[in-house]
Each structure stands twice: as structure tokens, then as C-alpha cells.
Amino acid sequence: MKNRDLFQAEAEKDKRHQPLAERMRPRSLEEFVGQEKLLGQGRLLEKAIRADHLPSMILWGPPGCGKTALAAVIASTTRARFVPFSAVLGGVRQLREIIKEAAGARDQQGLKTVLFIDEIHRWNKAQQDALLPHVERGTVTLIGATTENPSFEIISALLSRCKVFVLEALAEEHLQAILRRAIADVDRGLGKQGLTIDEEALALICRSSQGDARRALNSLEAASRHLAAGGKKHIDRQVVEEAVQHRALLYDRAGEEHYNVVSAFIKSLRGSDPHAAVYWMTRMLEAGEDPRFILRRMIIFASEDIGNADPRALQVAVAALQAHEMVGLPESSLCLSQAATYLACAPKSNSALLAYARARRDVREHGPLPVPLHLRNAPTGLMRQLGYGREYRYPHDFDGHYLVENYLPEKLRGRSYYTPAANGFERVLKRRLEKMHRQAEDTSGGETAGSEQATAAGGGEGEDEGGDG
């Protein structure tokens, strides 16, 4: 069929100069390895592919899990026109040409068109909007591939017209099967080289590939070239280590995995698990995350989830930031590790968070309520004549340096925002507040002789212009 499929056209070319990962793309469902939840016998996607009755779909999964490989399988089995398209290289202009051809094929030949858009998350809203009506009318059946969460990257109108299939990172047994096939395949793989590989080397490639088949095949190909340079045929652990010098961790600082790892880090701190906390922190550091980002999160956590249960936690977090600024990586990673493990082990309380939330709710509901006269600053004679600060009572002139007083706007009198938890140092604060309240109730005000002097002097408020007492 003319112009049927770029994948099939590529298959007919000389593949000697193509990367191994490209040459080993599966040609049928039987060759596809992994994703049994989607492609196992009787599963929805498996039946749709075999029946050549495809819905518009989004294939979402991490790099190397088989999104493009699955598109190649669909390309080799569908009777429709299969048109591959890159969201990176193509734009709306090229899309219009494809739609025009698709409409012609449908009207003149009765052919459906399957449009495969790789990295569809790279398209902006306007580009996705341009595609929407053609998917809606069925001019094309869309297959979009993305490593990013479609909820964030695909417009809702387009997403609602597609079935989302979630692909998972490949397990090590899947990667081993793919590598063994590549070593043995004479036509497309490395079979002509007569290579052998030991189990330790195979396992190392799989572990370092982190579920990414493309990375695994690239590592195998690098090892084979390393051997060829020395005239050898056996791949062992040393060969793999020399061929694969760097292993990049799956951690996109702008993508979903970034937020997943950060979330796991914070939840581990909150759950008082220092082992998990330091693991997720190390994951971020080793993947190249800015230590300041991690430190900022720890400073916030120290107040949000620990607060006065251990006031030193905030000091530790801030000190870790200062230490990092002084010494930098890699040494400052020890400071981050110390801070993370301390925060994880510290007693927990979210009382500061709850106090702020309660006060914020009243501020938003009631607006800028007037400050009671006895709490107002009185730097001028006119203000004092108007009663500013007149009835303020100086706590230090009372037994226990405390007295019952209203410090809130009149409309909020009696409101309670901060409730110390019965945990860590907040137990001490809780007992202290309870003791002061009981003492105030027993003494019914409990003024000392000095209180009258304090009241006459304006409650101890500063007389300097602009000064607060």
C-alpha cells in the first residue's frame, strides 16, 4: 500500500548503521516483551490491536517502556494508513497536510488513518486545540506517546476523547529477555558477532537501565563495541562497567517524577522514618537536584510538621542551609543527611500550621478588625488623649508575669488558635498555658501594687515617637 507506513519503510532499509535499540523494535505482538496488563491475551488493548479496531489513545509511561515499540507493532498489524509524527519536529502546518491527506484517503479509498504523535506533551495548547476537531470527527485515530502525566500536559477536551493506557517500567526479567534476543538475533541483533555474556554482567546492565529497554540495548551495544576493539567475544562485569561509565537516575526536575520523589521524601520525614527520608534525599542529590531546593523543603517541614514539639528542628534545618552555602557539595551532602535524619526522628506536631490556618480563616472572614484601644501604640499626646494604650496592663508587674487580658479584636474575643500537642516540648508549653489559665481563674485578675503604676504610666508603652511597647 502506497505511503502506508514509515516504520515498514524503515524496515526495508539497510539497518547496519542504525542503533541496536532501533533495529530490535518488535514487529508483532508476539515479539513484544512486557506490559502484560495491557497486552496479555484477552486484554482490551491486545484485542483492539488484533481486531484492528483502535480507539484514540494516549500511551503514558517512563522512557524505554515500549511506547514507540508498541506503535511499531500497531503499524505492522493495522490495515489503516499509519502516519508517524514527532511533536518536537512538526507543527500545525504539517498537521494540516496530514489531515488533508487523511480526509482524502477516507473519502476516496475508504481508508482510516492512524496518527502516531511521539512526545505529544511537547505540543502547546494551541497545537493540541488544532488537532481536537479531527480526532472528534474521526478523521484520524490518535495515538499519542508521552512520558509526562497526561492530566497536566494534555488539554482536557482532547484527553476526554482518548483512552489512556499506562505503561510501566520494564522488570529485570523483561530486560534480560530483550538482551538475550538481541545477542542471539543474526538478522537484526548481534548474533553474527558470536557474543556470550555471563549472568552477573547481564544483571548489571538490567539494574543500571532502570526499566528502560532502550538504555539496556544501548549499554549492550556499547559493551559489544568495547569487546570488538580488543578482539574478544565474552561480556563480563568489567566490560559492562567500562562500557557504561554513567548511569543517569530517572528524575526529571520539571516532570512528574520530581514531584513524586519530593512527596515521598516529605512523607518519610513526617512518618518519622529516617531510613526512607535519607534514601529519597540521596535520590534527589544523585540525580542532580539543587541542594537548596531540598533544604528549603526541610526548613518548611521543620515548622509545618515539627514546630514547637522540637524548636531545635528549625535551627538544624537553617544551619544545614548555612553549612551548604559555606562548604558546597559534595561535603555538604553530609549536612543534608544529618538534618534529614534529625527531622525524621524529631517529635511531630502540626500545631503551628493549624494555628495559622485558623487565624487566616478569621482574617479572611472578618477583614481588618480594629485593634483594641488598650493595645494601640501611643507615641503622641493626641493619641494618648484619645485613649490609645490607656488601659494596657504590663504583664511583668503581675505575679508570674501573667494576667488575664484580651489581646484580640473585640469581635474575636475568646478565640483559640494555637493548641499545643501533647508531644515533645509542646507538652511543656501545654502544661504552662494550662497552669497560667488556672492561676488566672483562681486569682480573678491577681493585680499587684505595681500594676496601678504600670497603668498610670501608659502600661509601660514606649514614649518615643513610633515606638511599640
N, C-alpha and C positions, 0 to 999 in steps of 0.2 A: 504494500500500500504506500503510495507516494507521500513523502513527508510524514510518515507515520510516527516516528519516534526517535528522538535524538539519542536515547540510551541504546537502541538497537543499532543505529548508525555507528555509534562509537564502538560497539562490539565487533563490527566488521573491519575496523581499522587495525593497523599494526599496534599492538599494545606493549611492545618491548620497552618503550620509554615512559609508559605510564607508571605511577606508583603502585606498589603491590596492593594497597588498600583499594585502589580503583579497579585493578584487574580482578580482584576477588569478590566483587559485588555479587550477591546471589542472583541467579537467573530465574528462579522459580520458588514457590512456597516450600518445596521440599528441601531446597538448599538453604533456606533462611534459618538462622540459628537464634534461639531466644524468643522472648516476648510471647511465651505460651499462653498467657492470659488473654491476649488479643488474637493470636493466630493458631491456637490449638484447635483440633478438629471440633467442628460444631460451634465455634465462637463466632460472634457477629461479624467481625471484620474478615475472618477466614471465609465464611460463607459468602459475604458480599464480593470478595475478590474472585472466588471461584465461579460465582454466578454472573460476574461482570455487571453487577448492579450496585455501583458505588454511590454512597451519599457524599455530599460535600463534607470535608473533614479537615480537622487540624491535628497534626501529629506533633505531640509535645513531649520532649524528653531531652536528657543531657547529651552532650556531644558524643558521637560514636555509638549510639544505642541502636541505630538501624533505621533512622527516618528516611534518609535518601536511599538506602538499600531497599527498603520496603517500597518506595516509589519506583525503583527499578524493577522490582517484581511485578508491581501493578502494570508497569509499562509493557512488560513482556507477555502479560496474560490478557489484557483488555483488548477488546475489538474496537474500542473508540480511538480517536486521534489523541495521542498523548503529547502534550506540549510542555516541556520543562522551561522554567523561567526563574531567574535569580532576582530577588528583591534588592540585592546590592547593586547589580549592574543595570537592571531595567527600570523603566519608569512608566508613567501614564501613557506616553506616546506609543511605546512598544506594546503596551497592553491594548490600546485601541486597535492596533493592527491584528493582534491575536484574536480579539473579539470579533472583528470583521470577518476574518477567515473562519472562525468557529460558526458564526451565523450562516455563512455561505455553505459550509460543509453540512450543516444541519438541514438547510432548506433545499439544497440541490442534490445531496447524496444520502440524506437521512442519517448522517454520522454524528455521534456525540463527541464532544471534546473534553478531555480531562486536562485541566491546567494545574501543573505542579509548580508551586511557588516556594522556593527554598529561602529560608531565613525571612519569612513573611513579617516577623516582628520589626524588621528594618524599615518597613513601609510606614509612612506617617498617616495621620487620619484622612487627609485629602486623597491620598493614593488608595487607601482602603475604601473610602467612600465611592471612588470611581469604579471599583470592582463590584461593589454591592449589588447594583441592579441586575448585572449579568448573571450573578450567582442566584439571585432571587428568581429570575425568569428561566433559569436552567440553560442559558446559552452555553455556559461551561459548568463542569463539575470541578469544584476547587479541592485541591489537596495542598494544604499549607504546612510547612515544616518549621518548627521554632524550638529554640532552647529556652525561651522565656515564657513565663506564666501568661497564657492567653488572656486571663482575666484582666491583666494590666496592659498588654501590648496589642490586643485585637479589639477593634471597636465593637460595642455590644450588639449592634444591629447585624454585623457580619458574623459574630460569634454565635448568635442565636439561630443562624441558618446553617450551622456546621455541627457535625458530631465531633466532639473532642476525644481523641484516643491518647492515653497517657502511656508512653514507653518508658521502661525502667533501664537503669544502667545494667549492663550485662554481667551475669555472675561469672566467677572464675572458670567454672566448667564450660560455660559457653565460649569464653575466650580461648580456652585450651582447644576446644573442638575446631574453632576457626583457624587457629595457628597450625594445628596438625594438618588440616586440609590444605592450607597454603604451602606447607612444606612438601606435601605429597603430590600436589597438583602439577602435572607435567605441562599442561596446556597454558594455564594462566598463572600458576604459582611458581614455586622454587624447585619443583620436582626434578628438573633437568640437572640441578646442581648436586643432587645426591646428598643432601644435608641430613644430619642427625642432631638431636637435641636431648639433653638429659632433663629429668623431671624437675630438678632444682632450678635450672635456667628457665624452663617453661613457666614454672610457678612464679618466678621473679618478674618475668615480663607481664604476666597477668596481674599480679599485685600492683605493679607500678603503673599499669594502664588505667586503673580505677574505673573499670566497667566500660572503657572506650575501645571498641574494636579497631577503629582507625589508628589509634595510638599504639595498640598492641601490634598490628601489622606493620606499622612504620618502624617500631622497635625491632621486630623480627627482620625486616629488610635491612636495617642498619647493621644488625649483627651479622647477617649473611655477607654484606659488603666488607665488613671488617675481616671476616674469615677469608674471603676471596683475595684480599690484599696479601694475606700470609700463606695462601695455598692450602688452607685447612678445610675440613668438612664438618667438624663437630662443634656444636654450640654448647658451651658450658656457662656457669655463672660468671666467670671472669670476663668472658667475651661479652655477655649481656651488660655487665657493669661498665665496661669500657665503651660499648656502643651507645649506651643510654646514659649520658652524663647528667642530665637534669630531668627532674620529674615535677611538672607543674601541678599544684593541687587544684582540684575543682573548687573554685571560689571566685566568682565574678563579682567584683566590687560594686558593679552597677546593677546586678541582676538579683534574681530571687534567692539564689544560694547564699548570697551575702547576708540577707535578712534572716534566712533560716539558721545560719551558724550563729549570728549575733543573738537571735532569740534563744537558741539552745544554751549559749553562754550565760545570759541573764537568768534564765530559768534554773540553771545549775547553781548559780550563786544564791538565788532565792531559796532553792531547795536544800541549801547547806551541804552540797556535795563538792568538796574541794578537788576531788579527782576529775570529775567531769568538767568542772569550771576551768581547770588548768589545761585540760585537753582541748576544749573548744577555743580557748585563748591562744594556745600554741598553733592550732589550725589556722587561725587568722594571721598570726605573725608570720608563719612559714609561707603563707600564700601571698605575702607582701602587703598586708593591711597596714595602714598608718597607725603606729602605736598610740598616737594622740587620740584617735577615734576610740580605741579600746579604753584608754584612760579616762576619757570624758564619760563613757558609759559607766565606768566604775565609780566615778565621783557622783554621778546622778544616783546610782544604785545605793551608795553609802547613806544618802539622805532618804531616798524613797523607800528602801526596804530594810534599813537598819536603824537609821535615825538615832534617837536618844537611848535606844537599847544598848548601844555602844558608841558613844560620841567620838571615840578614837578612830572609828572606821573612816570617817570623813578625813581626818588628819592623815591616815595611812594612804588613802587614795590620792589626796593632794600631794603628799610627799613623794609618791611614786611618779606623779607627773613632773614634779620639780627634778627628781633624780634623773628621769629620762632626758629632760632638757639639758641637764649638766653632762651626762656621760654618753647618751645616744646608744643605738644598737651596735653590736649585739649584747653588750654588757647590761643594758637597761632591761633586757628581757627578764633578768633575774628580779628586778624591782617589780615588774608587772606580775611575775609569778608570785612573789611574796604578797603583794596587795590582793591578788585574786584569791589566794588561799586564805588570807586573813578574813576577807569579806565573806567568803563562803562559810567559815567557821564561826563568825560573829553571831550573837543572838539577833533575832529578826524582829522588826516592828515597822508597820506602815503608818504609825500614828501621825507622823509629820505630813504624809501625803493626805490622810483623811482630814486632818485639821485644816489644811489649805483648801481642800475641796469643799468642806462645809462653809468656811469663811467666804470662799469665792462665790458660792451659790447665793449667800445673803447679799454680798456686794452687788452681784448682778441683778438680784431680785429687787433690792430696796434702793439701789443707787447711792449717791454720795450723801449719806445721812450726816447731819450736823454734829460736830464734835461738842460734847458736853462742856458747859462753861468752865467747870472746875478743872478741866484738863487742858484748857487752851493756854497758849503762851501769852505772857503779858509784858512785853518789852517797853510799852509806852504808858504814860499816865492815863490817856483816854481809854485804853484797853482795860486798865485796872478799874477805872470808874464804871465801865460797862459790865464789870463782874468777871472779867477773864481771870481764871485761876484763883478766885477769891476763896472758894470752899475746898480747895485742894488740901489734903492731909498728907503729910510727909511720912511714909512708912517707917523710916528709921527712928522716928520719935515714939514708936509703939513697941510694946513687948513682942519679942520675936520678930521685930522688923516687919510686921504684917498687920493689916487691918482689913476689915470687910469694906470694900469700896466698889462702886460701879465704874468700870473703865470703858464700857461700850456705849454706843449711841443709845439714847433712851428707848428707842423702838426695839432694840435688840437686848435690852436688859435681861440678864439671866441666861443668855445663850451660852452653850458649851461647845467648843470646837475641838480642843485638844484633850484626848483621853489616853493617858499613858497605858501601855500594855504591861501586863504582869510578867515581863520578860527582861532579862539583863538589867542594865542600870535603870531602866524605866520603872522597875519595881520600887527603887529608892524614890524616884520622883513621884510615883503614885502615892506612896506612904506619906511623903512630905506634904503633898497637896491635901490629902485626907486629914492629916494632923492639923494643918492650918485651918481648914474649914471647921473641924470640930472645936478647935480652940476659939475661933471667932464666934461660933454659936454659944459656947459656954460663957464667954466674957461679955457678950452683947455689945460689942464695939470696943471695949477694953482700952479707952484712951488713957494716956499717961499725962502727967503735968506738962510735959514738953509739947504735947500735941497742940495746946492752945497757942503756944509761942509760934509753932510752925504755921498755924492757920493765920495768925496775925501778920506774919511775915510773908504772906502770899504763898504759903505751902512750900517754902524752900525753893521757889522757882527763881531762876536767874534774872537779874535786873538789867543785864546788858542787852542792848538792842539786838534783836534777832536770836537771843539765846533761849534754848529749850531747857527746862528743868529736868 
